[in-house]
Amino acid sequence: MTRVIPMAFAAATLASPVFADNHASGDPAEGEQVFRQCRACHMIVDDDGNNIQRGGRVGPNLYGIVGRTAGSVEGFNYSDLMVTAGEQGLAWDEESFAAYVQDPTGYLQETTGESGRGKMSYMVRSEEDAINVWAYLASVSPAPES
């Protein structure tokens, strides 16, 4: 019979990367800290109107971003590049999100093959921070529909 010592199990679990709903490999707690910079423009409000993170309204609500088609939040005025990216099939996952938030306009130009500017001017400084923010967003959002 194998005995799992609860403290050892908890320590091992906390030391390893979190994999929220099979959609994130980063650390949600670290991502929540980094997200403080994102709150200047973005909020996270669930479908019932509950504030998960109060924030600005310059950027779209990031609740439910996992698997969401780019440029598809109802009523939000996206850049032409973001709309085109969504029309071309871009749906947010960890890899695309991390690349986008590190160079928003460059990523959209490369993805769409078109020139223009994205609306997001802030850039996350490191890939690790970007992946951690993704993990945080995945942890507070519903699982994407399959």
C-alpha positions in Angstrom: 0.0 0.0 0.0 1.4 3.4 -1.0 1.0 6.3 1.4 1.0 9.8 0.2 2.2 12.2 2.8 -0.1 15.3 2.3 2.6 17.9 3.0 5.0 16.3 0.5 2.3 16.0 -2.1 1.3 19.7 -1.6 4.9 20.9 -1.8 5.5 18.9 -5.0 2.3 20.2 -6.5 3.1 23.8 -5.7 6.6 23.5 -6.9 5.6 22.3 -10.4 4.1 24.5 -13.1 0.3 24.7 -13.0 -1.6 23.4 -16.0 -5.0 25.0 -15.7 -7.6 23.0 -17.5 -4.9 21.7 -19.9 -4.6 25.2 -21.3 -1.7 26.8 -19.4 1.7 25.9 -18.3 2.6 29.0 -16.3 2.0 30.1 -12.7 -1.4 31.7 -12.1 -0.3 33.4 -8.9 2.7 35.0 -10.6 0.4 35.9 -13.6 -2.0 37.7 -11.3 0.8 39.9 -10.0 1.9 40.7 -13.6 -1.8 41.3 -14.6 -1.8 44.4 -12.3 -0.1 46.2 -15.2 -2.8 45.1 -17.6 -5.6 46.4 -15.4 -4.9 49.9 -16.7 -6.8 48.9 -19.9 -8.4 45.5 -19.2 -10.9 44.1 -16.8 -12.0 40.6 -16.0 -15.8 40.4 -15.5 -17.6 37.1 -15.6 -20.8 36.4 -17.5 -22.9 37.2 -14.4 -21.3 40.7 -14.1 -19.0 39.8 -11.2 -15.7 41.6 -11.1 -12.8 39.2 -11.0 -10.4 42.1 -11.6 -11.6 45.7 -11.9 -9.8 47.5 -14.6 -10.0 49.9 -17.5 -12.3 49.6 -20.4 -9.8 50.7 -23.1 -9.1 47.0 -23.8 -11.7 44.2 -24.1 -12.9 42.1 -21.1 -10.4 39.1 -20.8 -12.9 36.7 -19.2 -13.2 33.6 -21.3 -10.2 34.4 -23.5 -9.0 30.8 -23.7 -10.0 29.5 -27.1 -11.8 32.7 -28.1 -11.6 34.0 -31.6 -9.4 37.1 -31.8 -11.4 40.3 -32.2 -14.7 38.8 -31.2 -15.9 40.5 -27.9 -19.3 41.9 -28.8 -19.4 45.7 -28.9 -15.6 46.2 -28.7 -13.9 48.4 -31.4 -10.9 46.4 -32.4 -8.1 47.4 -34.8 -8.5 46.2 -38.4 -5.5 43.9 -37.9 -7.1 42.2 -34.9 -10.4 41.7 -36.8 -8.5 40.3 -39.8 -6.6 37.9 -37.5 -9.9 36.6 -36.1 -11.4 36.3 -39.6 -8.3 34.3 -40.6 -8.9 31.9 -37.7 -6.7 33.1 -34.9 -8.1 31.8 -31.6 -6.3 32.5 -28.4 -4.1 29.9 -26.9 -1.0 30.1 -24.7 1.4 30.3 -27.6 -0.4 33.0 -29.6 -1.2 35.0 -26.5 2.4 35.0 -25.2 3.7 36.1 -28.7 1.0 38.8 -29.0 1.4 40.5 -25.7 5.2 40.8 -26.2 4.8 42.6 -29.5 1.1 43.3 -30.3 1.5 45.1 -33.7 4.4 43.0 -34.9 2.5 39.7 -34.0 -0.7 40.8 -35.8 1.3 41.9 -38.9 3.1 38.6 -39.1 0.0 36.6 -38.4 -2.2 38.4 -41.0 0.4 39.2 -43.6 -0.9 42.8 -43.6 0.4 46.1 -42.6 -1.2 48.4 -40.1 -1.2 49.0 -36.4 -2.8 47.1 -33.5 -4.3 49.1 -30.7 -2.4 47.6 -27.8 0.8 49.6 -27.1 1.9 48.0 -23.9 4.3 45.0 -24.2 4.8 42.4 -21.6 8.6 42.3 -20.9 9.3 38.5 -20.9 7.9 35.3 -22.3 7.7 33.9 -18.7 5.5 36.9 -17.6 3.3 36.4 -20.7 2.9 32.7 -20.0 2.1 33.4 -16.3 -0.5 36.0 -17.3 -2.1 33.4 -19.6 -2.2 30.9 -16.8 -3.9 33.5 -14.5 -6.5 34.3 -17.2 -7.1 30.5 -17.8 -7.5 30.0 -14.0 -10.3 32.6 -13.7 -12.1 31.8 -16.9 -14.5 29.0 -17.8 -13.1 26.1 -19.8 -13.4 26.7 -23.5 -16.2 25.0 -25.4 -14.9 22.1 -27.5 
